[in-house]
């Protein structure tokens, strides 16, 4: 059984004049949200964090790592910046089968769409309902899949267990 945490980066500052979108940092609220996210996944921590290389996703991932307080591999992947669902799936399929639980930190709208696309018929209907408007900053979904290798990940073997939003 594999577990996937799919998290949207935490709250960011608006872009300053002539600042690239991918360079926007977290706000103080965003740093608190990232700590909250780390606390929520601490019971079943990931063995790897796969993250967009955008500043806000990287900062979210680094704060989660610090909150977890353990040595966990962090892979920053430029292709996850504003990635559509098929890129997210490709990145997951490239993971080593030794990883049982992973955290992917990315961006909307692709992340929310991926949650819809990969959530199979045994998914929690209330959880599916919660992502219709898209994940909020630091919102995350918990997926479970009865696969051995990440290349086998499909809608038929994956279920959405729950959606969390900051403060819950």
MOWO-V159191 format. One record per residue. N is the residue number from 1. RES is the residue in one small letter. SS is DSSP state (A for helix, B for strand, O for the rest). NEAR is the number of other C-alpha atoms within 8 Angstrom. Layout:
[[N | RES | SS | NEAR] [N | RES | SS | NEAR]]
This chain:
[[1 | x | O | 8] [2 | x | B | 11] [3 | x | B | 11] [4 | x | B | 12] [5 | x | B | 12] [6 | x | B | 14] [7 | x | B | 13] [8 | x | B | 16] [9 | x | O | 14] [10 | x | O | 15] [11 | x | O | 12] [12 | x | B | 10] [13 | x | O | 8] [14 | x | O | 5] [15 | x | O | 9] [16 | x | O | 5] [17 | x | O | 4] [18 | x | O | 5] [19 | x | O | 8] [20 | x | O | 7] [21 | x | A | 6] [22 | x | A | 8] [23 | x | A | 9] [24 | x | O | 14] [25 | x | O | 9] [26 | x | B | 14] [27 | x | O | 9] [28 | x | A | 6] [29 | x | A | 8] [30 | x | A | 14] [31 | x | A | 13] [32 | x | A | 8] [33 | x | A | 12] [34 | x | A | 15] [35 | x | A | 11] [36 | x | A | 10] [37 | x | A | 11] [38 | x | A | 13] [39 | x | A | 11] [40 | x | A | 7] [41 | x | A | 9] [42 | x | O | 8] [43 | x | O | 6] [44 | x | O | 6] [45 | x | O | 9] [46 | x | O | 12] [47 | x | O | 10] [48 | x | B | 12] [49 | x | B | 14] [50 | x | B | 12] [51 | x | B | 15] [52 | x | B | 15] [53 | x | O | 11] [54 | x | O | 11] [55 | x | A | 10] [56 | x | A | 14] [57 | x | A | 16] [58 | x | A | 12] [59 | x | A | 10] [60 | x | A | 15] [61 | x | A | 13] [62 | x | A | 8] [63 | x | A | 12] [64 | x | A | 13] [65 | x | A | 12] [66 | x | A | 8] [67 | x | A | 9] [68 | x | A | 10] [69 | x | O | 6] [70 | x | O | 6] [71 | x | O | 5] [72 | x | O | 9] [73 | x | B | 7] [74 | x | B | 9] [75 | x | B | 8] [76 | x | B | 9] [77 | x | B | 10] [78 | x | A | 8] [79 | x | A | 8] [80 | x | A | 13] [81 | x | O | 12] [82 | x | O | 10] [83 | x | O | 13] [84 | x | O | 11] [85 | x | A | 11] [86 | x | A | 8] [87 | x | A | 10] [88 | x | A | 12] [89 | x | A | 9] [90 | x | A | 8] [91 | x | A | 8] [92 | x | A | 9] [93 | x | A | 11] [94 | x | O | 8] [95 | x | O | 8] [96 | x | O | 7] [97 | x | O | 8] [98 | x | O | 4] [99 | x | O | 11] [100 | x | O | 10] [101 | x | B | 13] [102 | x | B | 14] [103 | x | B | 12] [104 | x | B | 11] [105 | x | B | 15] [106 | x | B | 16] [107 | x | O | 14] [108 | x | O | 11] [109 | x | O | 9] [110 | x | A | 11] [111 | x | A | 17] [112 | x | A | 11] [113 | x | A | 12] [114 | x | A | 13] [115 | x | A | 11] [116 | x | A | 9] [117 | x | A | 8] [118 | x | A | 10] [119 | x | O | 13] [120 | x | O | 11] [121 | x | O | 7] [122 | x | O | 8] [123 | x | O | 12] [124 | x | O | 10] [125 | x | A | 6] [126 | x | A | 6] [127 | x | A | 12] [128 | x | A | 12] [129 | x | A | 7] [130 | x | A | 9] [131 | x | O | 11] [132 | x | O | 6] [133 | x | O | 5] [134 | x | O | 10] [135 | x | O | 13] [136 | x | O | 7] [137 | x | O | 9] [138 | x | O | 16] [139 | x | O | 14] [140 | x | B | 12] [141 | x | B | 14] [142 | x | B | 12] [143 | x | B | 14] [144 | x | B | 12] [145 | x | B | 11] [146 | x | O | 8] [147 | x | O | 10] [148 | x | O | 8] [149 | x | O | 9] [150 | x | A | 12] [151 | x | A | 7] [152 | x | A | 8] [153 | x | O | 11] [154 | x | O | 7] [155 | x | A | 11] [156 | x | A | 6] [157 | x | A | 10] [158 | x | B | 16] [159 | x | B | 15] [160 | x | B | 17] [161 | x | B | 11] [162 | x | B | 9] [163 | x | B | 13] [164 | x | B | 8] [165 | x | O | 10] [166 | x | O | 9] [167 | x | O | 4] [168 | x | O | 4]]
